[in-house]
Structures are given as C-alpha cells and as structure tokens.
Amino acid sequence: MRRSIHIYKEVEVEVEASDLIEQLGKDEIADIARQAGVIHPGQTGLGDGDDSRTRNIIDSAERALRRMPQVPRELADLFWHVHGRAIA
C-alpha cells in the first residue's frame, strides 16, 4: 500500500538581492533577464557584444555629426561625455 502526503507551509525569507546575484553566473543572470523579457533570445544583454561593431557604430555617428553644418551643442556635449570625443 502506498500513501502520499503533501504538506504545504508558507515561509517568509528575507534575502539580500546582492547576495543572491553574487552566487549567480553570467549565463544564469542572462537566463533570468530573458525570462523577464528584459533581453531577447540571442542577445546577451550583458555588454559583452562585438567590440569592433560598437566601435564602427560610434565612428559612423561621429562622421555623421562632423558632416552636419551646425552640430547642436547638446549632441557635441553628449559625444564628449559618453565617448570622450570632442566634436567642434
């Protein structure tokens, strides 16, 4: 004779998010982000993309800004603060 007993108990636990995250690996964090819909399948979302592609995007944006006859001061300032490149 087999008997199965299920006991459910509600338990409240206080956990520091930073302690939990420190225990997770890069792939586990990416899986959680995908499940939450923060990043899409095929993306890592962790800033480890192709460095040369990023450089090409920045270079292309810089060339486009330099072709503009009047560069808005906000864009020039943004380029300086984000990419460390001065646009005159």
C-alpha positions as CSV (number, residue, x, y, z in Angstrom):
1,M,0.0,0.0,0.0
2,R,1.3,3.4,-0.9
3,R,0.3,6.7,0.7
4,S,1.2,10.1,-0.4
5,I,1.0,13.1,1.9
6,H,1.6,16.6,0.8
7,I,2.3,19.3,3.4
8,Y,2.3,22.9,2.3
9,K,3.8,25.5,4.5
10,E,4.3,29.2,3.8
11,V,7.7,30.5,4.7
12,E,8.9,34.1,4.5
13,V,12.6,34.6,3.9
14,E,14.5,37.9,3.8
15,V,17.2,37.8,1.1
16,E,19.6,40.5,0.0
17,A,19.5,40.7,-3.8
18,S,23.2,41.4,-3.9
19,D,24.0,38.2,-2.0
20,L,21.8,36.2,-4.4
21,I,23.3,37.8,-7.5
22,E,26.9,37.2,-6.3
23,Q,26.1,33.5,-6.4
24,L,24.8,33.5,-10.0
25,G,27.0,33.1,-13.0
26,K,26.8,35.3,-16.2
27,D,24.6,32.7,-18.0
28,E,22.2,32.4,-15.1
29,I,21.7,36.1,-15.0
30,A,21.2,36.2,-18.7
31,D,18.5,33.5,-18.5
32,I,16.7,35.4,-15.7
33,A,16.8,38.5,-17.9
34,R,15.4,36.6,-20.9
35,Q,12.6,35.1,-18.8
36,A,11.7,38.5,-17.5
37,G,11.7,39.9,-21.1
38,V,14.5,42.3,-20.5
39,I,16.6,40.9,-23.3
40,H,15.6,38.9,-26.3
41,P,16.8,35.4,-27.3
42,G,20.2,35.6,-29.0
43,Q,21.2,38.7,-27.1
44,T,23.4,38.5,-24.1
45,G,22.4,41.9,-22.8
46,L,25.5,42.0,-20.6
47,G,27.6,44.4,-22.5
48,D,29.9,41.7,-24.0
49,G,29.0,42.4,-27.6
50,D,31.3,42.6,-30.6
51,D,33.7,45.4,-29.7
52,S,34.6,46.2,-33.3
53,R,30.9,46.6,-34.1
54,T,30.4,49.0,-31.3
55,R,33.5,51.0,-32.5
56,N,32.0,51.1,-36.0
57,I,28.7,52.4,-34.7
58,I,30.5,55.2,-32.7
59,D,32.8,56.1,-35.6
60,S,29.8,56.3,-38.0
61,A,27.9,58.5,-35.6
62,E,31.0,60.8,-35.3
63,R,31.3,61.1,-39.1
64,A,27.6,61.9,-39.4
65,L,28.0,64.6,-36.7
66,R,31.0,66.1,-38.3
67,R,29.2,66.4,-41.7
68,M,26.5,68.5,-40.1
69,P,26.9,72.2,-40.8
70,Q,25.6,73.1,-37.3
71,V,26.1,70.5,-34.6
72,P,23.7,71.0,-31.7
73,R,25.7,71.8,-28.6
74,E,23.7,69.0,-26.7
75,L,24.9,66.4,-29.2
76,A,28.5,67.6,-29.1
77,D,28.4,67.5,-25.3
78,L,26.8,64.1,-25.2
79,F,29.5,62.7,-27.6
80,W,32.2,64.2,-25.3
81,H,30.7,62.8,-22.1
82,V,29.8,59.4,-23.3
83,H,32.5,58.6,-25.8
84,G,35.3,61.0,-24.8
85,R,35.4,62.5,-28.3
86,A,35.3,66.3,-28.9
87,I,33.1,67.5,-31.7
88,A,33.8,71.1,-32.7
